[in-house]
């Protein structure tokens, strides 16, 4: 490669890096804003219900936001889409964090968060996959979510699919 082509290559590489950096800054800014919005919803939900695990919910917001707004392959308008990645909230008592994230991602109306823990609400103290769009599995009994996610991942592998399975476990499950 002659010197002119080498210099042109370096200049283009630097431009590409600069563009990636700008994209990364915007991505981080957007994720931070989403995390703040989810945290606000968690505080409102648990305050309105006078119930819920505030600490455990707030502690996992950043993980959920990065997964749902950047990493997971999912379709909020069709939460049962077969090509989606799977997420298991093993520490089910952190349901307010999952509900806030799902609502902000469009799985159900944000307004519905006001019904958290109401009688007949789809949003109870622990996630229920029969009632709540976007919830893969009902959880609450600690220690089961990790094995469920491993089973999902093995199922994908055996079926030759590229779907991913994620589990969020709490410290009490380790």
C-alpha positions in Angstrom: 0.0 0.0 0.0 1.5 3.4 -1.0 1.7 6.2 1.5 -1.2 8.2 0.1 -3.5 5.2 0.4 -2.3 4.5 3.9 -3.0 8.1 5.0 -6.4 8.0 3.4 -7.1 4.7 5.2 -6.1 6.2 8.5 -8.2 9.3 8.0 -11.3 7.2 7.1 -10.6 5.0 10.1 -10.5 8.0 12.4 -13.7 9.4 10.9 -15.4 6.0 11.5 -14.2 5.9 15.1 -15.4 9.5 15.6 -18.8 8.5 14.2 -19.0 5.4 16.5 -18.0 7.6 19.5 -20.8 10.1 18.7 -23.3 7.1 18.3 -22.1 5.7 21.6 -22.5 9.0 23.4 -26.1 9.3 22.1 -26.8 5.7 23.0 -25.6 6.1 26.6 -27.6 9.4 26.9 -30.8 7.7 25.7 -30.3 4.7 28.0 -29.7 7.0 31.0 -32.9 8.9 30.2 -34.9 5.6 29.9 -33.4 4.4 33.2 -34.4 7.6 35.0 -38.0 7.2 33.6 -38.2 3.6 34.7 -36.9 4.5 38.2 -39.6 7.3 38.5 -42.3 4.8 37.5 -41.0 2.3 40.1 -41.2 4.9 42.9 -44.7 5.9 41.7 -45.9 2.3 41.5 -44.6 1.2 44.9 -45.8 4.5 46.5 -49.3 4.3 45.1 -49.6 0.6 46.1 -48.0 1.2 49.4 -46.3 -2.0 48.7 -43.5 -3.5 46.6 -39.8 -4.1 46.8 -38.3 -0.7 46.1 -34.6 -1.5 46.6 -34.5 -4.7 44.6 -36.4 -3.0 41.8 -34.2 0.1 41.6 -31.0 -2.0 41.8 -31.7 -3.7 38.5 -33.0 -0.9 36.3 -29.8 -0.3 34.4 -29.5 -3.9 33.4 -33.1 -4.1 32.2 -32.9 -0.9 30.3 -29.7 -1.9 28.5 -31.3 -5.3 27.7 -34.7 -4.0 26.5 -33.5 -0.9 24.7 -30.2 -2.0 23.3 -29.5 -5.8 23.5 -32.6 -8.0 23.3 -34.1 -8.9 20.0 -37.8 -8.4 20.8 -41.0 -6.9 19.4 -43.0 -4.8 21.9 -46.0 -4.8 19.7 -45.8 -8.6 19.5 -44.3 -9.8 22.7 -44.9 -13.5 21.8 -43.0 -13.3 18.5 -41.1 -16.6 18.2 -37.9 -15.0 17.0 -37.5 -13.0 20.2 -34.7 -13.4 22.8 -35.9 -14.4 26.2 -35.5 -12.7 29.5 -36.3 -14.3 32.9 -36.6 -12.1 36.0 -35.6 -14.8 38.5 -35.9 -12.3 41.4 -39.6 -11.9 40.8 -40.0 -9.4 43.7 -38.3 -6.8 41.4 -41.4 -6.9 39.2 -41.9 -3.1 39.3 -38.6 -2.7 37.4 -39.7 -5.2 34.8 -43.1 -3.6 34.5 -41.7 -0.1 34.1 -39.3 -1.3 31.4 -41.9 -3.2 29.5 -44.3 -0.3 29.6 -41.6 2.2 28.4 -40.6 -0.3 25.6 -44.3 -0.4 24.4 -45.5 -3.9 25.6 -48.5 -2.3 27.3 -49.7 1.3 28.0 -47.6 3.2 30.6 -50.9 4.3 32.2 -51.4 0.7 33.3 -48.5 1.0 35.7 -51.0 2.9 38.0 -52.8 -0.4 38.5 -49.8 -2.1 40.1 -51.0 -4.6 42.8 -54.6 -3.6 42.4 -57.1 -6.4 42.6 -57.6 -7.9 39.1 -54.6 -5.9 37.7 -52.2 -7.6 35.3 -49.4 -6.1 37.3 -49.1 -8.0 40.5 -46.3 -8.2 43.1 -44.6 -11.0 41.1 -44.6 -11.3 37.3 -47.3 -13.5 35.7 -46.7 -14.6 32.2 -50.4 -15.6 31.7 -51.5 -12.0 32.4 -48.7 -9.6 31.5 -47.4 -9.0 28.0 -43.7 -9.4 27.7 -43.3 -11.6 30.8 -41.7 -14.9 29.7 -42.3 -16.9 32.9 -44.1 -16.4 36.2 -41.5 -16.0 39.0 -41.4 -15.6 42.7 -39.9 -18.7 44.2 -36.2 -17.8 44.2 -33.6 -20.0 42.6 -35.7 -21.3 39.7 -35.2 -18.6 37.0 -31.6 -19.4 36.2 -32.4 -23.0 35.4 -35.4 -22.0 33.3 -33.2 -19.6 31.3 -30.6 -22.3 30.8 -33.3 -24.6 29.5 -34.5 -22.0 27.1 -31.0 -21.5 25.8 -30.4 -25.2 25.4 -33.7 -25.5 23.5 -32.6 -22.7 21.1 -29.3 -24.5 20.6 -30.9 -27.9 20.0 -33.3 -26.3 17.5 -30.5 -24.6 15.7 -31.8 -21.1 16.5 -29.7 -18.0 17.3 -32.1 -16.7 20.0 -30.5 -15.7 23.3 -31.8 -16.3 26.8 -31.0 -14.0 29.7 -31.7 -14.4 33.5 -31.4 -11.7 36.2 -30.9 -13.4 39.6 -30.7 -11.8 43.0 -28.1 -12.2 45.6 -30.3 -14.5 47.6 -30.3 -17.0 44.8 -26.5 -17.4 44.5 
